[in-house]
């Protein structure tokens, strides 16, 4: 028994020794492995993990919006450029209290000159309340404080009451320095808190030097170079060139989500109108990229790059001449009798067979300080429709040919038409028996009326009811639309009006439509119409873009990235002989008809005049209350090989009755501009 216990004890001792050795071996192995890996990490792979750490503790940030691409005219004359602007900014932070910001505003007021007069009264009151909060509180009644406690008023309501109750007497303690400080305080607190706040643009050298030398006195204030657009040709074509938002404006509110999805930042500067907006993706610059490490040190990764440049189809010399002639003629017209309603005219010059716009202008004349002053109104080329009158008779004549109700050379009697219950409809004179060419040359309304009645399947008797097939309206508008009338032209700008398309289908309105006295069209639509006529029925998309060039670091144009090719929208559905016949009629208008000499010294011109009855709201109450007469002209030259087309419109030129004087301002504009065009660009 005793021996058995000894054997058991010995066996247990051996087992414990093996367990001990095994544990020692395991610990040693783990230590060796751990030592190996630690050595590998800290010695052999150290650089790898340091790089990984740097990557995890650094971030890539973008700089400010980079300068935009430049804009040139068709002859590579610079229209829009960038210029550096030294700008003083403020970076809002939690380190500065309200009292610190007020103190800083006063410090800035002592060294920077700013237009504090532009500060709104409300913003001045807000600064007063920031300085003297107790004054504002004393202006709130006990009942109003109780209403705030009971949540019948909000803190915003109380703030508004305080602002409203600050009097001129309260503000009388403020002089120029205090108002400057109020201006800076407003700039420091407007917009988003994370944005750099612009305190002053175009800082002087002296102001920048002072801020640099006394930087400790101006915490969170710094100077950096911004940029702004400059226009070597002043206001010429400036409205259509468009505008760019400021850093404070940032992204337009109504399009903010779209821009953010495209990777823009909230304070990025973008094109907000016309060409700047249309070609935003081309003109926008590429921001500089910086790497910010764990110590907040910034390292430049890639420099900012100016946006790509665009070249327009516009000839700036021609554009200036068009602007000049329009301005002179508008002023002259206002000295003539019976022009009380007249205040604007529009001109578009295009290149046939491409759709390129060579010049487009609108001018408006207004009364200021007892004299007439001309203002730019070029956007009206896209947005100001007018009843066109007889200029559309080329298209409506084609309806007759196309439907087979009119034969080339057909003779009709020009005599007044009378539908029961309506006034007589006549031409401007009794023209007797005329054919289709004479009908265009002398602008016969009756010839068009008779075509329209045939198209509508009507049986006409003098002073009897007239029953028509309403489908005739669709037939007419299909052909008009193929010329660009009553449809969007597709011009490369972000805004364009359609005009008014009538919805009623009375018989008399069909006759009105056939002579251009129902639907309304914009100047750009009329320009596309005459350009389609000059291009033998091919409708081109009007465009302002000629080329896109890659950005460079110099003043030279870079590599061509894109050339805008002509875009054909459609071809007018008609036979060549019918179109040629209308073109011959347009030529007759300018040689023996009502348009004689309207294009001045232009070689072999063709075109069509138009006069229409219009209606307008003269007192601004939203109700049409007066009648007027509007004029239009469309033409092209030379007839055999068109080099240019021109459309001129002058709404509300005169009152329709009671006056014997008629202003020929629209004809003068067309004549002067057409003649000047061929002086600048003679036919070889």
C-alpha positions in Angstrom: 0.0 0.0 0.0 2.8 2.3 0.9 4.7 1.4 -2.3 1.7 2.2 -4.4 1.4 5.7 -2.9 5.1 6.4 -3.7 4.6 5.4 -7.3 1.5 7.6 -7.7 3.4 10.5 -6.1 6.3 10.0 -8.5 4.0 9.9 -11.5 2.3 13.2 -10.5 5.7 14.8 -10.0 6.8 13.8 -13.6 3.5 15.1 -15.0 3.9 18.4 -13.3 7.5 18.7 -14.7 6.2 18.1 -18.2 3.5 20.7 -17.8 6.0 23.2 -16.6 8.3 22.5 -19.5 5.4 22.7 -21.9 4.3 26.0 -20.5 7.8 27.4 -20.6 8.1 26.3 -24.2 4.8 27.9 -25.2 5.7 31.2 -23.4 9.1 31.2 -25.0 7.6 30.5 -28.4 5.0 33.3 -28.0 7.8 35.6 -26.8 10.0 34.8 -29.8 7.1 35.2 -32.2 6.1 38.4 -30.6 9.6 39.7 -30.6 9.9 38.8 -34.3 6.8 40.6 -35.3 7.6 43.7 -33.1 11.0 43.8 -34.7 9.5 43.5 -38.1 6.9 46.3 -37.4 9.3 48.7 -35.6 12.4 48.1 -37.8 11.7 46.5 -41.1 8.2 47.8 -41.8 8.5 51.1 -39.9 8.4 53.3 -43.0 5.3 51.4 -44.3 3.3 52.0 -41.1 4.5 55.6 -40.8 3.1 56.2 -44.3 -0.2 54.5 -43.4 -0.4 56.6 -40.2 0.2 59.8 -42.3 -2.5 58.8 -44.7 -5.0 58.1 -41.9 -4.2 61.3 -40.1 -4.1 63.6 -43.1 -6.8 64.8 -45.4 -7.1 66.4 -48.9 -8.8 69.8 -49.1 -9.6 72.1 -52.0 -8.7 75.7 -52.3 -11.0 78.6 -53.3 -12.8 78.7 -56.6 -10.3 79.0 -59.4 -10.4 81.7 -62.0 -12.8 81.0 -64.9 -12.0 80.6 -68.5 -11.9 83.6 -70.8 -14.4 84.5 -73.5 -13.5 85.8 -77.0 -15.3 87.0 -80.0 -15.1 85.2 -83.4 -11.9 87.1 -84.3 -10.3 86.2 -81.0 -10.7 89.6 -79.4 -10.9 89.3 -75.6 -14.4 90.0 -74.2 -14.2 88.6 -70.7 -11.1 88.1 -68.6 -10.1 87.7 -64.9 -8.3 90.2 -62.7 -6.8 89.5 -59.3 -8.4 91.3 -56.4 -6.7 91.6 -53.0 -9.5 90.8 -50.5 -9.7 91.0 -46.7 -11.5 88.0 -45.1 -12.6 87.0 -41.7 -12.6 83.4 -40.5 -15.3 82.9 -37.8 -14.3 80.7 -34.9 -15.5 79.8 -31.4 -12.4 81.4 -29.9 -13.8 84.9 -30.3 -16.8 86.0 -28.2 -19.4 88.5 -29.1 -17.6 91.2 -27.3 -14.3 90.2 -29.1 -16.0 90.5 -32.5 -17.4 94.0 -31.6 -13.9 95.0 -30.5 -12.4 93.6 -33.7 -15.0 95.4 -35.8 -14.0 98.7 -34.2 -10.3 97.9 -34.9 -11.1 97.3 -38.5 -13.1 100.5 -38.8 -10.0 102.4 -37.8 -7.8 101.1 -40.6 -10.1 100.0 -43.5 -12.2 102.3 -45.7 -15.5 100.7 -46.7 -18.9 101.8 -48.1 -20.7 101.7 -44.8 -23.5 103.8 -46.3 -24.8 100.7 -48.0 -25.5 99.1 -44.6 -29.2 98.5 -44.1 -30.9 100.2 -41.2 -31.9 96.9 -39.8 -28.3 95.7 -39.7 -27.3 98.9 -37.9 -29.9 98.3 -35.3 -28.7 94.7 -34.9 -25.2 96.0 -34.1 -26.6 98.5 -31.7 -28.4 95.7 -29.8 -25.2 93.7 -29.8 -23.4 96.6 -28.1 -26.3 97.6 -25.8 -28.4 94.5 -25.2 -30.0 95.9 -22.1 -31.5 98.8 -24.1 -33.3 96.3 -26.3 -34.5 94.2 -23.3 -35.9 97.4 -21.7 -38.1 97.9 -24.7 -40.0 94.6 -24.2 -43.0 94.8 -21.9 -43.7 92.4 -19.0 -46.6 91.0 -20.9 -44.4 90.2 -23.8 -41.8 88.5 -21.6 -44.6 86.5 -20.1 -45.8 85.5 -23.6 -42.3 84.3 -24.4 -42.3 82.1 -21.2 -45.7 80.8 -22.2 -44.4 80.1 -25.8 -47.0 82.5 -27.3 -44.0 84.4 -28.7 -40.7 83.1 -29.9 -37.2 84.5 -29.2 -37.2 85.5 -32.8 -40.4 87.5 -32.2 -38.8 89.3 -29.3 -35.7 90.1 -31.3 -37.8 91.6 -34.1 -39.7 93.7 -31.5 -36.4 95.0 -30.1 -35.2 95.9 -33.6 -38.4 97.6 -34.5 -38.3 99.7 -31.3 -34.8 101.0 -31.7 -35.3 104.7 -32.6 -33.4 107.3 -34.6 -32.6 108.9 -31.2 -31.1 105.7 -30.0 -28.9 105.5 -33.1 -27.9 109.2 -32.9 -24.9 108.3 -30.7 -23.3 106.6 -33.8 -20.9 108.5 -35.9 -18.9 107.4 -38.9 -16.5 105.1 -37.0 -19.4 103.3 -35.2 -21.2 102.8 -38.6 -18.1 101.4 -40.1 -17.8 99.0 -37.2 -21.4 98.0 -37.7 -20.7 97.3 -41.4 -17.8 95.0 -40.5 -19.9 93.3 -37.8 -22.6 92.6 -40.3 -20.0 91.2 -42.8 -18.5 89.0 -40.1 -21.8 87.4 -39.2 -23.7 87.0 -42.5 -24.0 83.8 -44.4 -22.8 80.4 -43.2 -20.5 80.2 -40.2 -17.9 78.0 -41.9 -17.5 80.4 -44.9 -14.7 82.9 -45.1 -16.5 86.3 -44.7 -15.5 89.0 -47.2 -14.8 92.2 -45.3 -13.3 94.3 -48.2 -12.5 93.8 -51.8 -9.8 95.7 -53.6 -7.8 96.4 -50.5 -5.1 99.0 -50.9 -1.4 98.2 -50.6 -1.2 100.4 -47.4 -4.2 98.5 -45.9 -2.7 95.1 -46.6 0.7 96.2 -45.2 -0.9 97.5 -42.0 -2.9 94.3 -41.4 0.3 92.2 -42.0 2.4 94.2 -39.6 -0.3 94.2 -36.9 -1.7 90.7 -37.4 -1.9 90.0 -33.6 -4.4 92.9 -33.3 -6.7 91.4 -35.9 -7.3 87.7 -35.0 -8.8 85.6 -37.7 -8.4 88.4 -40.3 -6.3 87.6 -43.4 -5.7 88.9 -46.9 -5.7 86.7 -50.0 -6.1 87.1 -53.7 -9.6 86.7 -55.1 -10.6 87.3 -58.7 -13.3 89.0 -60.6 -14.5 89.3 -64.2 -13.4 92.2 -66.3 -14.9 93.4 -69.6 -12.5 95.1 -72.0 -15.4 96.3 -74.2 -17.4 97.7 -71.2 -21.1 97.0 -71.3 -21.2 95.8 -74.9 -23.0 92.5 -75.0 -22.4 92.2 -71.2 -25.9 91.0 -70.3 -25.6 88.0 -72.7 -22.1 87.2 -71.5 -23.7 86.7 -68.1 -22.8 87.0 -64.5 -20.9 84.9 -61.9 -21.9 84.5 -58.2 -19.7 86.0 -55.5 -18.1 83.9 -52.8 -20.7 85.2 -50.4 -23.6 84.2 -52.7 -22.1 80.8 -53.5 -24.4 78.3 -55.2 -27.8 79.6 -56.3 -30.4 78.4 -53.8 -32.8 77.0 -56.4 -30.1 74.8 -58.0 -28.0 74.1 -54.9 -28.7 70.4 -54.7 -27.9 69.8 -58.3 -24.5 71.6 -58.0 -23.7 69.7 -54.7 -24.4 66.4 -56.5 -21.8 67.4 -59.1 -19.2 68.0 -56.4 -19.4 71.7 -55.9 -19.0 73.3 -52.5 -21.6 75.6 -51.1 -19.5 78.8 -51.4 -18.2 78.0 -54.9 -18.6 80.7 -57.5 -20.7 79.6 -60.6 -22.2 81.2 -63.6 -25.7 82.4 -62.8 -27.0 83.8 -66.1 -26.7 83.5 -69.8 -23.4 82.4 -71.3 -21.6 82.1 -68.0 -24.4 79.7 -66.8 -24.8 77.9 -70.2 -21.1 77.0 -70.3 -20.5 76.6 -66.6 -18.9 73.2 -67.0 -16.5 74.6 -69.6 -15.6 77.9 -68.0 -15.2 76.8 -64.3 -11.6 76.4 -63.1 -10.0 73.5 -61.3 -9.3 74.2 -57.6 -5.9 73.8 -56.0 -5.6 70.7 -53.8 -3.8 70.7 -50.5 -2.8 67.9 -48.1 -3.4 68.7 -44.4 -1.5 66.5 -42.0 -2.1 65.8 -38.3 -0.3 69.0 -37.4 -2.6 71.1 -39.6 0.3 71.9 -42.0 -0.8 72.3 -45.6 1.1 71.0 -48.5 0.2 71.9 -52.1 -0.6 68.8 -54.2 -1.8 70.5 -57.4 -2.1 74.1 -58.3 -5.3 75.8 -59.3 -6.0 75.9 -63.1 -8.1 78.5 -65.0 -11.1 77.1 -66.8 -11.2 76.4 -70.5 -11.7 79.4 -72.9 -14.6 79.8 -75.2 -14.8 81.7 -78.5 -18.1 83.1 -79.6 -19.7 83.6 -83.0 -20.2 87.3 -82.2 -18.2 89.9 -84.1 -17.7 92.6 -81.4 -17.1 95.4 -83.9 -20.4 94.6 -85.6 -22.0 94.3 -82.2 -20.8 97.8 -81.2 -22.1 99.3 -84.5 -25.5 97.6 -84.0 -25.7 98.9 -80.4 -24.7 102.4 -81.5 -27.3 102.6 -84.3 -30.1 101.2 -82.1 -29.3 103.7 -79.4 -29.2 106.7 -81.8 -32.4 105.7 -83.6 -34.4 105.1 -80.3 -33.4 108.6 -79.1 -34.4 110.1 -82.4 -37.7 108.3 -82.5 -38.7 109.7 -79.1 -38.4 113.2 -80.6 -41.1 112.3 -83.2 -44.8 112.7 -82.8 -47.1 109.7 -81.9 -44.3 107.6 -80.3 -45.6 107.8 -76.7 -45.9 104.0 -76.4 -42.6 103.2 -78.1 -39.6 102.4 -76.0 -37.6 99.4 -77.4 -36.3 97.7 -80.5 -34.4 94.5 -81.2 -31.9 93.3 -83.9 -30.5 89.8 -84.6 -28.0 89.2 -87.4 -27.2 85.6 -88.3 -25.0 83.7 -90.7 -27.1 81.5 -93.2 -26.2 77.8 -93.5 -24.6 77.6 -90.0 -27.0 79.3 -87.5 -24.1 81.3 -86.1 -25.2 84.6 -84.5 -23.0 87.5 -85.6 -24.7 90.2 -83.5 -27.8 90.5 -81.3 -29.0 93.5 -79.4 -32.0 95.1 -77.7 -32.2 98.6 -76.4 -34.8 100.3 -74.3 -35.2 104.1 -73.9 -36.5 105.5 -70.5 -37.0 108.9 -69.1 -34.5 110.0 -66.5 -34.0 113.6 -65.2 -36.0 115.1 -68.0 -34.0 113.4 -70.8 -34.1 110.1 -72.7 -31.6 107.5 -71.6 -30.9 104.2 -73.4 -30.5 101.0 -71.4 -29.5 97.6 -72.6 -32.4 95.2 -73.2 -30.7 92.4 -75.2 -32.3 89.6 -73.2 -35.5 90.7 -74.8 -34.3 89.1 -78.0 -35.2 85.8 -76.3 -38.1 86.9 -74.1 -40.1 89.7 -75.7 -42.6 88.2 -78.2 -44.5 90.5 -80.5 -47.3 90.1 -83.0 -45.2 89.9 -86.2 -47.5 91.0 -89.0 -46.9 90.4 -92.6 -43.3 89.2 -92.3 -44.6 85.6 -91.9 -46.4 85.6 -95.2 -43.6 83.7 -96.8 -44.4 80.7 -94.6 -48.2 81.1 -94.9 -47.9 81.3 -98.7 -46.2 77.9 -98.7 -49.2 76.5 -96.9 -51.2 77.3 -99.9 -48.7 75.7 -102.3 -48.2 72.6 -100.1 -51.9 71.9 -99.7 -52.6 72.3 -103.4 -55.1 75.1 -103.0 -52.8 77.7 -104.6 -50.9 77.4 -107.9 -47.7 79.3 -108.8 -48.7 82.5 -110.6 -52.4 82.3 -109.6 -54.2 85.6 -109.9 -56.8 86.7 -107.3 -58.8 89.9 -106.7 -57.7 91.9 -103.7 -61.0 93.0 -102.1 -62.2 93.3 -98.6 -63.5 90.2 -96.9 -66.5 90.4 -94.6 -67.6 87.6 -92.2 -71.0 88.0 -90.5 -70.9 89.8 -87.2 -67.3 91.0 -87.7 -65.6 94.1 -89.2 -64.3 94.0 -92.7 -60.8 92.6 -93.3 -58.8 94.4 -96.0 -55.3 95.0 -97.3 -53.6 98.3 -96.6 -55.0 99.4 -100.1 -57.2 98.1 -102.9 -54.6 96.2 -104.9 -56.9 94.9 -107.6 -56.0 91.7 -109.5 -52.6 90.4 -108.3 -50.6 87.2 -108.5 -48.6 85.5 -105.7 -45.4 87.5 -106.3 -47.3 90.8 -106.2 -49.2 89.6 -103.2 -45.9 89.3 -101.3 -44.3 92.4 -102.8 -47.4 94.6 -101.9 -48.2 92.6 -98.7 -51.8 91.7 -99.6 -53.8 90.5 -96.7 -56.7 89.4 -98.8 -54.6 87.1 -100.9 -53.7 85.3 -97.6 -57.3 85.3 -96.5 -58.5 83.5 -99.6 -55.7 80.9 -99.3 -56.7 80.3 -95.7 -60.4 79.8 -96.5 -59.4 77.3 -99.2 -57.1 75.4 -96.7 -60.0 75.3 -94.2 -62.5 74.0 -96.8 -64.7 77.1 -96.3 -67.4 78.4 -98.7 -67.2 82.1 -98.5 -70.0 84.6 -99.2 -69.7 88.3 -98.4 -71.1 89.1 -94.9 -72.3 85.6 -94.4 -71.2 83.2 -91.6 -68.0 81.3 -92.4 -67.6 77.7 -91.3 -64.1 76.3 -91.3 -62.3 73.1 -90.4 -60.3 73.8 -87.2 -57.6 71.4 -88.5 -56.5 74.3 -90.7 -54.8 75.9 -87.6 -52.7 72.8 -87.1 -51.8 72.8 -90.8 -50.6 76.4 -90.7 -48.7 76.0 -87.4 -46.9 72.9 -88.7 -45.3 74.9 -91.5 -44.7 78.0 -89.3 -43.0 75.7 -86.7 -40.8 74.2 -89.4 -39.4 77.7 -89.9 -39.0 78.2 -86.1 -42.1 80.2 -85.5 -44.1 79.2 -82.4 -41.4 76.7 -81.2 -38.2 77.0 -79.2 -35.2 77.8 -81.5 -32.7 75.8 -79.3 -30.3 78.7 -78.9 -27.5 77.9 -76.5 -28.7 80.1 -73.7 -30.5 78.9 -70.5 -33.6 81.0 -71.1 -35.9 81.4 -74.1 -39.6 82.3 -74.3 -42.0 80.4 -76.6 -44.3 83.3 -77.4 -48.1 83.2 -77.4 -49.9 80.5 -79.4 -53.7 81.2 -79.6 -56.1 78.5 -78.5 -59.4 79.7 -80.1 -60.3 78.4 -83.5 -62.8 81.0 -84.8 -62.9 81.6 -88.6 -61.7 85.2 -88.3 -58.7 84.1 -86.2 -57.6 81.7 -88.9 -57.5 84.7 -91.3 -55.6 86.7 -88.7 -53.1 83.8 -88.3 -52.5 83.7 -92.1 -51.3 87.3 -92.1 -49.3 87.2 -88.9 -51.9 88.8 -86.7 -52.7 86.1 -84.1 -49.7 84.3 -82.6 -46.7 86.1 -81.2 -43.0 85.4 -81.8 -39.7 86.5 -80.2 -37.0 88.3 -82.2 -34.8 85.2 -82.2 -37.7 83.1 -83.6 -38.1 85.7 -86.4 -34.4 85.5 -87.0 -34.5 81.8 -87.3 -37.4 82.1 -89.7 -35.6 84.3 -92.2 -32.4 82.4 -91.8 -34.3 79.2 -92.7 -35.7 81.0 -95.8 -32.2 82.1 -96.8 -30.9 78.6 -96.2 -33.3 77.1 -98.7 -35.6 75.6 -96.1 -32.9 74.1 -93.8 -33.6 75.2 -90.2 -30.3 75.5 -88.2 -30.1 75.8 -84.4 -28.9 79.4 -83.6 -25.8 79.4 -81.6 -23.3 81.7 -79.9 -20.5 79.2 -79.3 -17.8 78.9 -82.0 -15.0 77.0 -80.3 -13.7 75.7 -77.0 -10.0 76.0 -76.2 -7.9 74.3 -73.5 -6.8 76.5 -70.7 -3.2 77.8 -70.7 -1.0 79.5 -68.1 -0.3 82.3 -70.6 -2.4 84.9 -72.5 -2.4 82.6 -75.5 -5.3 80.4 -76.6 -4.7 76.7 -76.0 -5.4 73.7 -78.1 -8.9 73.5 -79.7 -11.0 71.1 -77.8 -14.2 71.5 -79.8 -15.5 73.3 -82.9 -19.2 73.9 -82.9 -20.6 72.4 -86.1 -23.9 73.6 -87.6 -26.9 71.7 -86.1 -29.8 71.0 -88.5 -33.1 70.9 -86.7 -35.3 70.1 -89.7 -35.9 70.9 -93.3 -39.1 72.6 -94.3 -41.6 70.2 -95.9 -42.2 71.7 -99.3 -41.1 71.4 -103.0 -38.1 73.3 -104.1 -40.1 75.2 -106.8 -42.5 76.5 -104.1 -39.7 77.7 -101.9 -38.0 79.4 -104.8 -41.2 81.1 -105.7 -41.5 82.6 -102.2 -37.9 83.7 -102.3 -38.6 85.5 -105.6 -41.5 87.2 -103.8 -39.2 88.3 -101.1 -36.8 89.7 -103.7 -39.7 91.6 -105.3 -40.6 93.1 -101.9 -37.1 94.8 -101.9 -37.1 95.9 -105.6 -40.7 96.9 -106.4 -42.6 96.4 -103.2 -43.1 97.8 -99.8 -39.5 97.0 -98.7 -37.7 99.0 -101.3 -34.5 100.5 -99.8 -35.2 99.0 -96.3 -31.8 97.3 -96.5 -30.0 100.4 -97.8 -26.8 99.6 -99.8 -27.0 95.9 -99.3 -26.3 93.9 -102.5 -29.4 92.2 -104.0 -31.4 92.1 -100.8 -34.6 90.0 -100.2 -36.9 90.3 -97.3 -40.4 91.1 -95.9 -41.8 94.0 -94.0 -44.5 93.6 -91.4 -47.0 95.9 -89.5 -49.3 94.5 -86.8 -51.9 95.7 -84.4 -50.8 95.2 -80.9 -52.2 95.6 -77.4 -50.5 96.7 -74.2 -51.0 97.6 -70.6 -50.1 101.3 -70.3 -50.8 101.8 -66.6 -49.2 98.7 -65.2 -52.3 97.2 -63.6 -52.0 93.9 -65.5 -55.0 94.7 -67.8 -54.6 95.3 -71.5 -56.0 98.8 -72.1 -54.6 100.3 -75.2 -54.0 99.5 -78.9 -50.7 100.2 -80.7 -49.0 99.4 -84.0 -45.8 97.4 -84.1 -43.3 97.0 -87.0 -41.0 94.2 -88.0 -38.6 93.5 -90.8 -36.7 90.3 -91.9 -34.3 90.1 -94.8 -31.1 88.6 -96.2 -28.4 89.5 -98.8 -27.1 88.8 -101.3 -30.2 87.1 -102.8 -28.2 84.5 -104.8 -25.7 83.6 -102.1 -26.8 84.9 -98.7 -24.1 86.1 -96.4 -26.2 87.5 -93.6 -29.8 87.6 -92.4 -31.3 90.4 -90.3 -34.4 90.6 -88.1 -35.6 93.9 -86.6 -38.6 94.4 -84.4 -40.0 97.5 -82.8 -43.1 96.9 -80.7 -45.7 99.6 -80.1 -44.2 102.2 -82.5 -47.3 104.3 -82.7 -50.9 104.6 -81.8 -53.2 103.2 -84.4 -55.6 106.0 -85.1 -56.1 109.7 -84.7 -52.6 110.5 -85.9 -51.3 111.1 -89.4 -47.6 110.9 -88.5 -45.9 107.4 -88.7 -42.5 106.8 -87.3 -40.2 104.8 -89.6 -37.8 103.9 -86.9 -37.8 100.2 -87.6 -37.0 100.8 -91.3 -34.2 103.2 -90.4 -32.7 100.7 -88.0 -32.8 98.0 -90.7 -31.4 100.2 -93.4 -28.6 101.7 -91.3 -27.5 98.3 -89.8 -27.7 96.4 -93.1 -25.7 99.1 -94.9 -23.1 99.2 -92.1 -22.8 95.4 -92.2 -21.7 95.4 -95.9 -19.3 98.3 -95.3 -17.6 96.2 -92.6 -17.8 93.0 -94.7 -18.1 93.8 -98.4 -19.0 91.0 -100.7 -16.0 89.8 -102.6 
